[in-house]
Every structure is written in C-alpha cells, then in structure tokens.
C-alpha cells in the first residue's frame, strides 16, 4: 500500500468539549497532602501517634491558612485525631517537620524502641554453648 491510499481520520465529535461535572465541583483549595497522614507528634505532656483528619475551618466554613508547596511557608491549620478520639490542632509546618524527621532519605519510616517489657525464655531456647554446629567427619 502506498501512503497516499490512507485516509486521514476525523470524527464529528472533535469540536465538542467534553465536561466532567464531578471534577468541576471539586474544591481544589480543600485538597491537602497531609490528610490521612500518620504522624508521631507531641500531645500535652507526652508524644502520641495521630492521624491528620482535615483542615481547620472558621465559623463561616472557610479553610484557615494558605497551602504552599514549601512546608515552611504553609500556614494551614490541620486537625490531628489521636487513638483516644481527642482532636488537636497543629500548623502544617509543624506536622511536616515531624513527618520528615521520622523518615530516612528514601522516605521510609523507621521506629525507635525504648525497651522490651516482660521478656522470658523457656527450655526451647538454644543455649549460648550450642549456637554453632561443626561437623567432625
């Protein structure tokens, strides 16, 4: 087949602009990258693990603060819910600081352990003398 034998594709829908009503109703200002993030953060006199549940709103329903890609310049106030149901308010920059302090260079989270409580052993544990096996053939 010669290239001249092919017909150019065209359709009658090319001029129509498709719409997505659900996307048009989406409030882009309400999106916050920290929502549903788990963070270990100071709570009163101790440190607790909480989940960011949303951005704080004023009495008129307007979001408090301005979002910014730079965490230092982000002035949003976010609500963090703890396992006991208590909700505390924190600045987005404080939450970002605690999240970034708990991950390594690759973004993997790590946990530190303070102590082991109620440790014990029974007769099934290998004794220190029996740790190595050598075959004397």
C-alpha positions in Angstrom: 0.0 0.0 0.0 1.1 3.4 -0.8 0.9 6.2 1.8 -1.5 8.1 -0.4 -4.1 5.3 -0.1 -4.7 6.0 3.6 -7.4 8.4 4.6 -7.0 10.9 7.4 -9.0 10.1 10.5 -11.7 12.6 11.5 -14.9 12.4 13.5 -17.8 14.6 14.2 -17.0 14.8 17.9 -13.7 16.7 17.5 -15.4 20.1 18.0 -17.3 19.1 21.1 -15.8 19.9 24.5 -16.4 17.1 27.0 -17.1 18.0 30.5 -16.7 16.3 33.8 -19.3 17.7 36.2 -17.8 15.8 39.2 -14.4 17.4 38.6 -15.9 20.9 38.1 -17.5 20.7 41.6 -14.2 19.5 43.2 -12.9 22.2 45.6 -9.2 22.2 44.8 -8.4 24.5 47.8 -9.7 21.9 50.1 -7.1 19.3 49.0 -4.2 18.9 51.4 -1.4 16.5 51.0 -1.2 15.8 54.7 -4.7 14.5 55.1 -4.7 10.8 56.3 -1.0 11.0 57.1 0.1 9.3 60.3 2.4 11.4 62.5 4.1 11.0 65.8 3.7 14.4 67.5 3.8 15.9 71.0 0.4 15.8 72.7 0.2 17.7 76.0 3.0 16.1 78.2 3.8 13.1 76.1 4.3 12.0 72.4 1.4 10.3 70.6 0.6 8.9 67.2 -2.2 10.6 65.4 -3.8 10.8 62.0 -4.4 14.1 60.1 -8.2 14.2 59.5 -8.7 17.5 57.9 -8.0 21.2 57.7 -9.5 23.6 60.3 -12.3 25.9 59.1 -13.5 29.2 60.6 -17.1 29.8 61.6 -18.1 30.7 58.0 -16.7 27.3 56.7 -13.6 28.9 55.1 -10.3 27.0 55.3 -7.8 28.6 57.7 -4.4 29.3 56.3 -2.9 29.1 52.8 -1.4 26.0 51.4 2.1 26.2 49.9 4.4 23.5 48.3 7.2 24.8 50.6 6.3 23.3 54.1 7.9 26.3 55.8 5.5 28.7 54.0 2.4 26.5 54.5 0.1 28.3 57.0 -2.7 25.8 57.1 -4.1 24.6 60.4 -4.7 20.9 60.4 -6.7 18.7 62.8 -5.0 15.5 64.2 -7.0 12.8 65.8 -5.4 10.5 68.3 -6.5 6.9 69.1 -8.4 8.1 72.2 -10.6 10.2 70.0 -9.1 13.5 71.1 -8.5 16.1 68.2 -5.7 18.6 68.4 -4.9 21.5 66.0 -1.4 21.8 64.6 0.2 24.0 61.9 1.0 22.2 58.7 4.7 23.2 59.0 4.8 21.5 62.5 3.2 18.4 61.1 5.6 18.4 58.1 8.6 18.8 60.4 7.6 15.8 62.5 6.8 13.6 59.4 10.1 14.4 57.8 12.0 13.8 61.0 10.6 10.3 61.1 11.7 9.1 57.7 15.1 8.4 56.0 16.4 9.8 52.7 14.3 7.4 50.7 11.1 8.3 52.5 10.9 5.1 54.6 9.6 5.4 58.1 11.5 4.0 61.0 10.6 3.4 64.6 12.7 3.5 67.7 12.1 1.2 70.6 12.6 2.3 74.2 12.6 -1.0 76.0 11.4 -4.7 76.0 8.9 -5.4 78.7 8.1 -8.9 80.2 10.8 -10.9 78.4 11.3 -14.6 79.3 12.6 -17.8 77.9 11.8 -21.5 78.3 13.6 -24.8 77.7 13.3 -24.5 73.9 15.8 -21.7 73.6 19.2 -22.6 72.2 21.9 -22.1 74.8 25.0 -19.9 74.1 27.2 -23.1 74.0 25.1 -24.7 71.3 24.9 -21.7 68.9 27.4 -23.3 66.4 27.4 -26.7 64.8 30.6 -28.2 63.4 30.7 -31.5 61.5 33.7 -33.6 62.6 33.9 -36.1 59.8 
